[in-house]
Amino acid sequence: MREIKEILIHCAATKLTQNIGAEDIKKWHVNGNGWQDIGYHYVIKLDGAIEKGRDIGVAGAHCRGHNFKSIGVCLVGGLDENMNPCDNYTNQQYKALRQLLRFLIITFPGSAILGHRDVSGVRKTCPNFDVKGWYYG
């Protein structure tokens, strides 16, 4: 098993009218990026359903320089109707995210929980909310 030190939270950069899941994102990553699989290990849909993506034993493709030591979790949403970044996740998604993070922290004790935007060198707003403040606050 890989040594996991980080759990990184991402957004799908979709509007709330786009009710997608792991299979949709996998198609984007495989067909659009030429990757072998979805980049994330988990996807949380608008209704709070947690879908598995890439096997957690395999490094993800979600944060350059951090993939080998992290688990990638993607929340569907993150854009408003004008395609601007926003925190528009459902209560069900936040509940599911907290549940998934509890499981991952037990599985990978000592791992830091970060938003993609919190990683040094990343110039993104993803996932468009303060993950550390939300989780640790």
C-alpha positions in Angstrom: 0.0 0.0 0.0 1.2 3.5 -0.7 2.1 5.8 2.2 -0.6 8.4 2.3 0.2 11.8 3.8 -2.5 14.0 2.3 -6.2 13.9 1.5 -6.9 16.5 -1.2 -10.4 17.9 -1.8 -11.2 19.0 -5.3 -14.3 20.2 -7.3 -15.5 19.0 -10.6 -15.9 22.6 -11.8 -19.5 21.9 -12.8 -22.8 23.8 -12.3 -25.5 22.3 -10.0 -27.6 21.5 -13.1 -24.9 19.0 -14.0 -25.6 15.9 -11.9 -22.6 13.9 -12.9 -20.7 11.1 -11.3 -17.4 9.1 -11.4 -18.2 7.6 -14.8 -18.7 11.0 -16.4 -15.5 12.3 -14.9 -13.6 9.2 -16.0 -14.8 9.8 -19.6 -13.5 13.4 -19.4 -10.1 12.2 -18.0 -9.7 9.3 -20.4 -11.1 10.8 -23.6 -10.2 14.4 -23.0 -6.8 14.0 -21.2 -5.7 10.7 -22.6 -5.3 9.3 -19.1 -5.7 5.6 -18.3 -8.4 6.2 -15.6 -10.2 8.8 -13.6 -7.8 11.0 -11.7 -9.7 11.0 -8.4 -10.1 8.1 -5.9 -13.6 9.2 -4.8 -16.4 11.4 -6.2 -19.2 12.8 -4.1 -22.4 13.4 -6.1 -25.0 16.2 -5.5 -27.2 13.7 -3.5 -24.3 12.8 -1.3 -23.6 9.4 -2.9 -19.9 8.5 -2.6 -18.6 6.8 -5.8 -15.3 5.1 -6.0 -12.9 6.2 -8.8 -9.4 5.1 -9.1 -8.2 2.3 -6.8 -6.7 3.9 -3.6 -3.7 1.6 -4.0 -2.8 3.4 -7.2 -1.5 7.0 -7.3 -4.1 9.5 -8.5 -3.9 12.1 -11.2 -5.3 15.1 -9.4 -2.4 17.2 -8.1 1.0 17.3 -9.8 3.8 16.5 -7.4 1.4 15.1 -4.7 -0.3 12.2 -6.4 2.0 9.5 -5.1 1.3 10.5 -1.5 -2.4 11.5 -1.5 -6.0 10.5 -2.0 -8.1 12.7 -4.3 -11.7 13.4 -3.4 -13.9 15.3 -5.9 -17.1 17.1 -5.1 -19.5 17.6 -8.0 -20.2 21.3 -8.4 -18.1 24.3 -7.7 -19.3 26.7 -10.4 -22.3 29.0 -10.4 -24.6 29.5 -13.5 -22.2 32.0 -14.9 -19.2 29.6 -14.6 -17.7 31.5 -11.7 -16.1 29.5 -8.8 -18.5 29.2 -5.8 -19.2 27.1 -2.8 -22.5 25.6 -3.9 -22.2 22.1 -2.5 -25.3 20.5 -1.0 -25.8 19.6 2.7 -25.8 15.9 1.6 -22.3 16.4 0.0 -20.9 18.0 3.1 -22.3 15.2 5.3 -20.9 12.6 2.9 -17.5 14.4 2.8 -17.2 14.4 6.6 -18.2 10.7 6.7 -15.6 9.8 4.0 -12.9 11.9 5.7 -13.5 10.1 9.0 -13.0 6.7 7.2 -9.8 8.0 5.4 -8.3 9.4 8.6 -8.8 6.1 10.3 -7.3 4.2 7.3 -4.4 6.7 6.8 -3.8 8.2 10.3 -1.9 11.5 10.4 -2.8 12.5 6.9 -3.4 16.2 6.3 -6.8 17.3 4.9 -6.4 20.0 2.4 -8.2 21.7 -0.4 -6.5 21.6 -3.8 -5.9 25.4 -3.4 -4.0 24.8 -0.2 -1.1 22.9 -1.9 2.0 25.0 -2.4 2.4 26.2 -6.0 -1.3 25.6 -7.0 -2.9 28.7 -8.5 -6.5 27.5 -8.3 -9.5 28.2 -6.1 -10.6 24.6 -6.1 -12.6 23.4 -4.3 -13.9 26.9 -3.8 -14.2 26.8 0.0 -11.8 26.7 3.0 -11.4 22.9 3.6 -9.1 23.3 6.6 -11.4 25.8 8.3 -14.5 23.7 7.6 -12.9 20.4 8.7 -10.8 21.6 11.6 -12.8 24.6 12.6 
